[in-house]
């Protein structure tokens, strides 16, 4: 999953908190992480159902819009 566009002038966001851990099941549209930008703090939902296989951008790290944040896949799959 990637960091979605959060507004016209927003180019990056900082992960403030992951709401799930690697190995947890996630449902599509379930809040997965919280992101802070210069304009808004928001929860980012999971784009699909599956298992959180890998967290690429950790808490307090900044990512650009479109950057890979995490890997969600089938249970037991490799990231």
C-alpha positions, 0 to 999 in steps of 0.5 A: 500500500502507498501513501495516498494524496491527502490534499492538492498541496500535500506532498508528504506525511509523517507516520504518527502511529501504526494501528496494526502490527506485522502479522495482524489481519486487516479488512479493507477500509479498516483504519491501518495507520495515522499520518500527520501532514502540515495541514491535517492529521488523518487515519489511512485505511487499508486498501484491501483485506489480508495480512499485514506482512511488512511495515516499510515506513515506521512511526515518526518517519516521513514518506512522500505521497505515492511512497510504499508504506506497507505490504498487505497480502495473503496470510503466510505469503512472503512480503 
